[in-house]
Amino acid sequence: MSGFFELIGGAALAFLGAGLAAVLGCIGSAKGTGIAGEAAAGMLSEDPTQFSKCLILQVIPGTQGLYGFVTGFICMLQMGVFAGADLTQITATQGFRFLFACLPMALGGLISAIAQGRVAAASINIVAKQPNDWAKGMTLCIIVEFYAILSLLISILMLLNI
């Protein structure tokens, strides 16, 4: 089996990690912002004056896509993609290191963005009933964000130590 991974090359595994971090973070963010956006659209049909509060709550689940992009960028930076390095020299073992270093952000970003979208949608319901209490909803969203940040940090720390 190790011959198979040597055949596809370590760089392919590393690019897979970078791609998963970016794509799964973006998929989660798209889903999360969509969930929050649906709730916001319904609420705004009743009270359009709350647009700015709803917009902020909808944007929050989008950060995981950005974190995934940053993780993918750092992965490619560490691979030497932007320095013109010979990527054929990346071994399968090194490729797996890059892949596994990107997985915390890939999976953490996907799952936390969707969860945060649900919390943001519930927070929009707070705005619908008690517009002055929207900061409570923000606080609930930030708690979920904390875990996305932990995923980002562990991926970056792992990438910087390859």
N, CA, C and O of each residue as an XYZ file, in Angstrom:
648
protein
N       0.824     -1.199      0.000
C       0.000      0.000      0.000
C       0.866      1.260      0.000
O       0.492      2.266     -0.602
N       2.017      1.211      0.670
C       2.855      2.403      0.700
C       3.342      2.761     -0.697
O       3.606      3.929     -0.982
N       3.463      1.751     -1.583
C       3.845      2.026     -2.959
C       2.817      2.902     -3.659
O       3.175      3.753     -4.473
N       1.558      2.699     -3.348
C       0.492      3.512     -3.930
C       0.667      4.973     -3.552
O       0.542      5.859     -4.397
N       0.960      5.224     -2.268
C       1.111      6.604     -1.818
C       2.383      7.238     -2.373
O       2.421      8.443     -2.620
N       3.415      6.434     -2.566
C       4.617      6.966     -3.199
C       4.337      7.310     -4.656
O       4.889      8.266     -5.199
N       3.470      6.513     -5.281
C       3.123      6.741     -6.678
C       2.364      8.052     -6.860
O       2.666      8.825     -7.769
N       1.372      8.305     -5.988
C       0.612      9.554     -6.139
C       1.395     10.737     -5.614
O       1.119     11.878     -5.983
N       2.366     10.480     -4.759
C       3.259     11.531     -4.296
C       2.787     12.221     -3.035
O       1.593     12.389     -2.788
N       3.764     12.609     -2.259
C       3.486     13.315     -1.016
C       2.817     14.650     -1.259
O       1.984     15.090     -0.466
N       3.182     15.297     -2.362
C       2.591     16.605     -2.656
C       1.089     16.481     -2.864
O       0.333     17.364     -2.458
N       0.648     15.393     -3.494
C      -0.789     15.194     -3.713
C      -1.512     15.071     -2.382
O      -2.598     15.625     -2.213
N      -0.919     14.347     -1.431
C      -1.528     14.213     -0.108
C      -1.570     15.557      0.607
O      -2.554     15.895      1.264
N      -0.485     16.319      0.468
C      -0.430     17.638      1.105
C      -1.465     18.582      0.495
O      -2.148     19.310      1.216
N      -1.581     18.569     -0.834
C      -2.592     19.392     -1.499
C      -4.000     18.953     -1.104
O      -4.900     19.783     -0.982
N      -4.190     17.653     -0.905
C      -5.479     17.158     -0.439
C      -5.818     17.772      0.914
O      -6.950     18.201      1.136
N      -4.848     17.817      1.816
C      -5.071     18.427      3.131
C      -5.427     19.896      3.014
O      -6.378     20.362      3.641
N      -4.661     20.629      2.210
C      -4.927     22.064      2.024
C      -6.313     22.270      1.418
O      -7.061     23.154      1.835
N      -6.639     21.446      0.434
C      -7.941     21.571     -0.209
C      -9.092     21.236      0.719
O     -10.115     21.920      0.718
N      -8.928     20.179      1.515
C      -9.985     19.819      2.461
C     -10.217     20.921      3.493
O     -11.361     21.230      3.826
N      -9.143     21.509      3.993
C      -9.301     22.584      4.980
C     -10.104     23.736      4.386
O     -11.019     24.260      5.021
N      -9.756     24.121      3.168
C     -10.443     25.248      2.536
C     -11.879     24.878      2.138
O     -12.815     25.623      2.426
N     -12.046     23.742      1.485
C     -13.356     23.381      0.945
C     -14.354     23.044      2.048
O     -15.489     23.519      2.024
N     -13.940     22.232      3.010
C     -14.889     21.857      4.062
C     -15.248     23.056      4.942
O     -16.389     23.184      5.385
N     -14.269     23.937      5.194
C     -14.584     25.167      5.929
C     -15.591     26.024      5.172
O     -16.509     26.592      5.763
N     -15.405     26.109      3.858
C     -16.332     26.900      3.038
C     -17.703     26.243      2.926
O     -18.723     26.933      2.932
N     -17.736     24.922      2.824
C     -19.028     24.233      2.774
C     -19.794     24.472      4.077
O     -20.986     24.779      4.058
N     -19.100     24.329      5.201
C     -19.741     24.577      6.488
C     -20.231     26.009      6.604
O     -21.333     26.261      7.090
N     -19.403     26.945      6.152
C     -19.797     28.355      6.216
C     -20.981     28.649      5.312
O     -21.881     29.399      5.691
N     -20.989     28.071      4.133
C     -22.123     28.284      3.230
C     -23.406     27.749      3.854
O     -24.453     28.395      3.797
N     -23.316     26.569      4.445
C     -24.490     25.982      5.092
C     -24.916     26.815      6.300
O     -26.098     27.111      6.470
N     -23.948     27.192      7.137
C     -24.260     27.968      8.341
C     -24.832     29.344      8.039
O     -25.813     29.760      8.655
N     -24.225     30.048      7.095
C     -24.759     31.366      6.752
C     -26.112     31.244      6.060
O     -26.961     32.129      6.169
N     -26.302     30.131      5.345
C     -27.608     29.901      4.718
C     -28.706     29.674      5.744
O     -29.811     30.202      5.613
N     -28.398     28.892      6.758
C     -29.374     28.652      7.834
C     -29.749     29.971      8.507
O     -30.927     30.268      8.710
N     -28.729     30.751      8.847
C     -28.978     32.033      9.506
C     -29.692     33.004      8.562
O     -30.561     33.767      8.985
N     -29.320     32.969      7.290
C     -29.953     33.851      6.316
C     -31.436     33.565      6.131
O     -32.238     34.484      5.964
N     -31.792     32.294      6.160
C     -33.210     31.935      6.055
C     -34.002     32.493      7.232
O     -35.098     33.027      7.063
N     -33.428     32.360      8.431
C     -34.107     32.894      9.614
C     -34.201     34.417      9.527
O     -35.225     35.007      9.870
N     -33.116     35.045      9.062
C     -33.103     36.508      8.954
C     -34.137     36.999      7.935
O     -34.835     37.983      8.177
N     -34.227     36.317      6.813
C     -35.187     36.739      5.786
C     -36.613     36.687      6.314
O     -37.412     37.589      6.061
N     -36.925     35.632      7.044
C     -38.262     35.531      7.624
C     -38.522     36.620      8.641
O     -39.598     37.219      8.656
N     -37.550     36.877      9.485
C     -37.713     37.890     10.529
C     -37.799     39.295      9.921
O     -38.594     40.125     10.362
N     -36.974     39.544      8.909
C     -36.949     40.881      8.310
C     -38.219     41.195      7.531
O     -38.536     42.364      7.314
N     -38.946     40.176      7.110
C     -40.219     40.440      6.440
C     -41.219     41.055      7.418
O     -42.161     41.733      7.007
N     -41.011     40.816      8.701
C     -41.870     41.389      9.737
C     -41.333     42.720     10.265
O     -42.101     43.631     10.575
N     -39.987     42.822     10.363
C     -39.384     44.039     10.930
C     -38.067     44.360     10.221
O     -37.002     43.965     10.696
N     -38.128     45.069      9.093
C     -36.925     45.367      8.318
C     -35.930     46.295      9.035
O     -34.794     46.437      8.582
N     -36.331     46.915     10.122
C     -35.421     47.821     10.833
C     -34.306     47.067     11.556
O     -33.350     47.687     12.021
N     -34.412     45.743     11.659
C     -33.419     44.942     12.378
C     -32.370     44.331     11.440
O     -31.682     43.374     11.797
N     -32.263     44.904     10.237
C     -31.368     44.336      9.225
C     -29.920     44.227      9.699
O     -29.295     43.181      9.528
N     -29.382     45.289     10.289
C     -27.963     45.268     10.670
C     -27.673     44.189     11.709
O     -26.637     43.529     11.637
N     -28.562     44.003     12.661
C     -28.371     42.960     13.676
C     -28.415     41.572     13.034
O     -27.612     40.697     13.359
N     -29.360     41.391     12.125
C     -29.478     40.099     11.443
C     -28.266     39.830     10.551
O     -27.784     38.700     10.466
N     -27.787     40.867      9.897
C     -26.629     40.708      9.014
C     -25.411     40.252      9.804
O     -24.703     39.338      9.381
N     -25.165     40.874     10.934
C     -24.023     40.491     11.768
C     -24.153     39.039     12.213
O     -23.179     38.287     12.171
N     -25.339     38.643     12.634
C     -25.548     37.266     13.072
C     -25.387     36.273     11.916
O     -24.926     35.150     12.120
N     -25.763     36.685     10.718
C     -25.612     35.794      9.576
C     -24.149     35.641      9.162
O     -23.733     34.561      8.743
N     -23.381     36.698      9.275
C     -21.980     36.672      8.835
C     -21.103     35.791      9.732
O     -20.129     35.207      9.257
N     -21.432     35.691     10.990
C     -20.563     34.993     11.942
C     -20.213     33.568     11.508
O     -19.039     33.208     11.602
N     -21.140     32.735     11.042
C     -20.746     31.380     10.631
C     -19.846     31.349      9.386
O     -19.336     30.291      9.018
N     -19.656     32.478      8.755
C     -18.803     32.536      7.577
C     -17.319     32.574      7.890
O     -16.495     32.419      6.989
N     -16.967     32.774      9.137
C     -15.548     32.877      9.476
C     -14.806     31.563      9.284
O     -13.608     31.573      9.000
N     -15.481     30.446      9.431
C     -14.813     29.165      9.292
C     -14.281     28.953      7.874
O     -13.249     28.307      7.686
N     -14.974     29.488      6.891
C     -14.464     29.432      5.524
C     -13.158     30.189      5.399
O     -12.232     29.740      4.723
N     -13.084     31.334      6.048
C     -11.846     32.112      6.055
C     -10.735     31.360      6.783
O      -9.596     31.332      6.318
N     -11.062     30.753      7.919
C     -10.057     29.985      8.663
C      -9.541     28.816      7.828
O      -8.347     28.518      7.847
N     -10.429     28.161      7.103
C     -10.015     27.057      6.238
C      -9.112     27.536      5.121
O      -8.136     26.866      4.780
N      -9.425     28.685      4.549
C      -8.580     29.267      3.503
C      -7.197     29.575      4.051
O      -6.194     29.272      3.404
N      -7.132     30.170      5.229
C      -5.841     30.495      5.856
C      -5.042     29.222      6.107
O      -3.836     29.185      5.864
N      -5.710     28.181      6.593
C      -5.030     26.907      6.847
C      -4.470     26.329      5.549
O      -3.322     25.888      5.509
N      -5.271     26.331      4.498
C      -4.805     25.845      3.205
C      -3.634     26.654      2.682
O      -2.692     26.094      2.123
N      -3.685     27.964      2.859
C      -2.606     28.844      2.412
C      -1.324     28.540      3.181
O      -0.252     28.430      2.585
N      -1.430     28.406      4.506
C      -0.245     28.107      5.310
C       0.325     26.745      4.945
O       1.542     26.565      4.925
N      -0.549     25.785      4.658
C      -0.091     24.464      4.230
C       0.741     24.580      2.951
O       1.835     24.021      2.865
N       0.224     25.303      1.969
C       0.958     25.452      0.711
C       2.246     26.260      0.910
O       3.251     26.009      0.246
N       2.206     27.213      1.813
C       3.405     27.990      2.138
C       4.479     27.076      2.719
O       5.645     27.157      2.333
N       4.085     26.213      3.642
C       5.026     25.275      4.261
C       5.535     24.238      3.255
O       6.660     23.753      3.380
N       4.722     23.904      2.273
C       5.146     22.968      1.232
C       6.182     23.603      0.311
O       6.939     22.894     -0.352
N       6.221     24.916      0.265
C       7.138     25.619     -0.616
C       6.538     25.939     -1.970
O       7.265     26.252     -2.912
N       5.222     25.863     -2.079
C       4.550     26.104     -3.360
C       4.875     27.497     -3.900
O       5.130     27.657     -5.093
N       4.865     28.496     -3.030
C       5.055     29.884     -3.470
C       6.520     30.258     -3.625
O       6.842     31.315     -4.168
N       7.418     29.382     -3.144
C       8.854     29.637     -3.255
C       9.459     28.885     -4.430
O      10.665     28.959     -4.662
N       8.632     28.166     -5.167
C       9.122     27.430     -6.327
C       9.850     26.147     -5.964
O      10.697     25.685     -6.729
N       9.539     25.563     -4.815
C      10.200     24.340     -4.383
C       9.836     23.173     -5.301
O       8.795     23.181     -5.958
N      10.709     22.179     -5.329
C      10.456     20.965     -6.097
C       9.510     20.081     -5.296
O       9.931     19.387     -4.371
N       8.243     20.109     -5.653
C       7.220     19.393     -4.894
C       7.332     17.882     -5.033
O       6.739     17.145     -4.245
N       8.082     17.411     -6.021
C       8.265     15.965     -6.158
C       9.134     15.409     -5.029
O       9.201     14.194     -4.838
N       9.787     16.275     -4.298
C      10.647     15.837     -3.195
C       9.871     15.619     -1.898
O      10.437     15.141     -0.915
N       8.593     15.961     -1.882
C       7.772     15.732     -0.684
C       7.425     14.248     -0.633
O       6.775     13.723     -1.537
N       7.855     13.587      0.417
C       7.613     12.154      0.553
C       6.167     11.899      0.970
O       5.453     12.814      1.379
N       5.753     10.644      0.858
C       4.403     10.276      1.287
C       4.234     10.544      2.778
O       3.177     11.002      3.211
N       5.262     10.265      3.559
C       5.198     10.522      4.996
C       4.978     12.008      5.265
O       4.140     12.375      6.088
N       5.724     12.855      4.576
C       5.541     14.302      4.734
C       4.156     14.726      4.250
O       3.513     15.576      4.866
N       3.701     14.137      3.154
C       2.373     14.451      2.637
C       1.287     14.126      3.643
O       0.344     14.896      3.822
N       1.424     12.975      4.303
C       0.460     12.608      5.343
C       0.519     13.586      6.505
O      -0.510     13.898      7.105
N       1.702     14.071      6.828
C       1.818     15.056      7.914
C       1.033     16.315      7.578
O       0.317     16.852      8.424
N       1.168     16.788      6.338
C       0.406     17.958      5.918
C      -1.093     17.667      5.947
O      -1.883     18.473      6.440
N      -1.473     16.511      5.416
C      -2.884     16.132      5.381
C      -3.474     16.100      6.783
O      -4.525     16.692      7.031
N      -2.808     15.415      7.693
C      -3.339     15.286      9.053
C      -3.297     16.606      9.816
O      -4.117     16.827     10.707
N      -2.357     17.485      9.482
C      -2.309     18.795     10.130
C      -3.486     19.664      9.706
O      -3.927     20.526     10.466
N      -3.992     19.445      8.510
C      -5.122     20.230      8.009
C      -6.474     19.694      8.470
O      -7.467     20.421      8.438
N      -6.526     18.448      8.893
C      -7.810     17.851      9.254
C      -8.533     18.522     10.419
O      -9.757     18.638     10.361
N      -7.844     18.974     11.482
C      -8.605     19.645     12.549
C      -9.410     20.840     12.032
O     -10.567     21.024     12.410
N      -8.798     21.645     11.171
C      -9.537     22.799     10.653
C     -10.597     22.356      9.659
O     -11.689     22.922      9.629
N     -10.291     21.354      8.846
C     -11.272     20.885      7.858
C     -12.536     20.393      8.550
O     -13.641     20.817      8.211
N     -12.375     19.517      9.501
C     -13.538     18.944     10.185
C     -14.131     19.914     11.203
O     -15.350     20.053     11.306
N     -13.254     20.582     11.954
C     -13.735     21.561     12.933
C     -14.464     22.714     12.266
O     -15.464     23.208     12.788
N     -13.964     23.144     11.113
C     -14.622     24.229     10.387
C     -15.972     23.827      9.838
O     -16.941     24.580      9.937
N     -16.037     22.643      9.261
C     -17.299     22.152      8.710
C     -18.372     22.050      9.790
O     -19.470     22.584      9.639
N     -18.049     21.370     10.860
C     -19.041     21.095     11.898
C     -19.409     22.352     12.678
O     -20.586     22.595     12.947
N     -18.404     23.156     13.042
C     -18.711     24.342     13.865
C     -19.473     25.397     13.077
O     -20.301     26.106     13.649
N     -19.216     25.520     11.782
C     -19.943     26.523     10.986
C     -21.428     26.180     10.894
O     -22.281     27.063     10.979
N     -21.728     24.903     10.720
C     -23.130     24.500     10.659
C     -23.796     24.698     12.018
O     -24.913     25.209     12.103
N     -23.100     24.290     13.077
C     -23.651     24.484     14.423
C     -23.837     25.965     14.717
O     -24.841     26.369     15.304
N     -22.873     26.765     14.310
C     -22.972     28.203     14.568
C     -24.107     28.830     13.760
O     -24.747     29.774     14.223
N     -24.356     28.321     12.571
C     -25.488     28.807     11.784
C     -26.803     28.549     12.486
O     -27.706     29.385     12.454
N     -26.914     27.396     13.117
C     -28.138     27.082     13.868
C     -28.287     27.994     15.078
O     -29.387     28.456     15.384
N     -27.177     28.251     15.764
C     -27.223     29.160     16.917
C     -27.550     30.573     16.448
O     -28.314     31.281     17.104
N     -26.981     30.988     15.323
C     -27.274     32.324     14.785
C     -28.749     32.444     14.398
O     -29.363     33.490     14.611
N     -29.320     31.376     13.827
C     -30.746     31.404     13.480
C     -31.597     31.544     14.737
O     -32.570     32.297     14.754
N     -31.230     30.823     15.781
C     -31.961     30.948     17.046
C     -31.778     32.350     17.635
O     -32.692     32.898     18.251
N     -30.592     32.917     17.437
C     -30.330     34.271     17.932
C     -31.149     35.308     17.168
O     -31.533     36.333     17.731
N     -31.412     35.053     15.920
C     -32.277     35.939     15.138
C     -33.692     35.899     15.706
O     -34.409     36.900     15.673
N     -34.087     34.753     16.222
C     -35.389     34.674     16.902
C     -35.407     35.538     18.164
O     -36.444     36.092     18.527
N     -34.260     35.649     18.827
C     -34.166     36.567     19.977
C     -34.417     37.990     19.503
O     -35.165     38.741     20.130
N     -33.780     38.360     18.381
C     -33.943     39.709     17.830
C     -35.409     39.955     17.475
O     -35.918     41.059     17.664
N     -36.084     38.933     16.963
C     -37.494     39.092     16.581
C     -38.368     39.418     17.788
O     -39.319     40.191     17.676
N     -38.052     38.838     18.929
C     -38.903     39.019     20.109
C     -38.399     40.110     21.048
O     -39.191     40.831     21.656
N     -37.084     40.226     21.160
C     -36.469     41.213     22.061
C     -35.274     41.863     21.353
O     -34.136     41.479     21.620
N     -35.495     42.827     20.467
C     -34.410     43.404     19.673
C     -33.236     43.941     20.501
O     -32.095     43.924     20.038
N     -33.503     44.408     21.694
C     -32.422     44.958     22.517
C     -31.548     43.888     23.156
O     -30.503     44.203     23.725
N     -31.963     42.622     23.069
C     -31.198     41.525     23.657
C     -30.348     40.781     22.631
O     -29.924     39.655     22.890
N     -30.092     41.384     21.478
C     -29.369     40.679     20.423
C     -27.943     40.332     20.824
O     -27.368     39.398     20.264
N     -27.349     41.052     21.778
C     -25.995     40.745     22.246
C     -25.949     39.377     22.932
O     -24.909     38.719     22.940
N     -27.056     38.958     23.497
C     -27.101     37.617     24.097
C     -26.920     36.558     23.016
O     -26.210     35.572     23.215
N     -27.554     36.763     21.891
C     -27.386     35.850     20.765
C     -25.966     35.858     20.228
O     -25.423     34.815     19.864
N     -25.367     37.042     20.181
C     -23.968     37.148     19.750
C     -23.066     36.336     20.672
O     -22.164     35.635     20.213
N     -23.317     36.435     21.971
C     -22.517     35.687     22.944
C     -22.637     34.187     22.706
O     -21.643     33.464     22.770
N     -23.837     33.724     22.435
C     -24.036     32.304     22.154
C     -23.273     31.876     20.898
O     -22.698     30.789     20.858
N     -23.271     32.717     19.893
C     -22.532     32.414     18.660
C     -21.023     32.397     18.902
O     -20.311     31.569     18.334
N     -20.547     33.290     19.725
C     -19.111     33.380     19.996
C     -18.611     32.125     20.713
O     -17.465     31.717     20.521
N     -19.445     31.524     21.519
C     -19.042     30.285     22.196
C     -18.725     29.203     21.170
O     -17.747     28.473     21.329
N     -19.530     29.090     20.131
C     -19.259     28.114     19.076
C     -18.007     28.516     18.301
O     -17.211     27.658     17.920
N     -17.831     29.798     18.070
C     -16.659     30.312     17.340
C     -15.355     29.904     18.019
O     -14.350     29.651     17.355
N     -15.384     29.845     19.333
C     -14.191     29.476     20.108
C     -13.633     28.142     19.632
O     -12.416     27.980     19.539
N     -14.496     27.193     19.332
C     -14.032     25.873     18.909
C     -13.490     25.882     17.484
O     -12.602     25.095     17.155
N     -14.009     26.751     16.651
C     -13.438     26.918     15.317
C     -12.033     27.513     15.429
O     -11.125     27.118     14.698
N     -11.863     28.459     16.345
C     -10.545     29.062     16.551
C      -9.557     28.030     17.087
O      -8.394     28.020     16.683
N     -10.009     27.163     17.992
C      -9.123     26.095     18.486
C      -8.705     25.167     17.347
O      -7.548     24.751     17.281
N      -9.628     24.845     16.460
C      -9.305     24.009     15.299
C      -8.268     24.694     14.419
O      -7.314     24.065     13.961
N      -8.463     25.979     14.189
C      -7.498     26.750     13.399
C      -6.128     26.743     14.061
O      -5.118     26.515     13.395
N      -6.086     26.988     15.346
C      -4.802     27.059     16.047
C      -4.057     25.734     16.016
O      -2.850     25.714     15.776
N      -4.750     24.632     16.254
C      -4.052     23.348     16.260
C      -3.542     23.011     14.873
O      -2.441     22.478     14.735
N      -4.320     23.311     13.843
C      -3.846     23.057     12.481
C      -2.618     23.912     12.176
O      -1.651     23.408     11.604
N      -2.633     25.172     12.537
C      -1.488     26.043     12.269
C      -0.261     25.566     13.034
O       0.835     25.500     12.477
N      -0.443     25.232     14.312
C       0.696     24.752     15.108
C       1.290     23.478     14.515
O       2.510     23.316     14.476
N       0.439     22.590     14.061
C       0.927     21.355     13.444
C       1.644     21.656     12.123
O       2.696     21.080     11.845
N       1.086     22.545     11.318
C       1.715     22.878     10.034
C       3.065     23.555     10.223
O       3.999     23.298      9.464
N       3.172     24.400     11.209
C       4.434     25.117     11.428
C       5.524     24.212     11.987
O       6.694     24.594     12.020
N       5.149     23.021     12.424
C       6.127     22.092     12.983
C       6.397     20.894     12.084
O       6.910     19.876     12.546
N       6.056     21.007     10.804
C       6.366     19.932      9.844
C       7.762     20.159      9.323
O       8.248     19.382      8.501
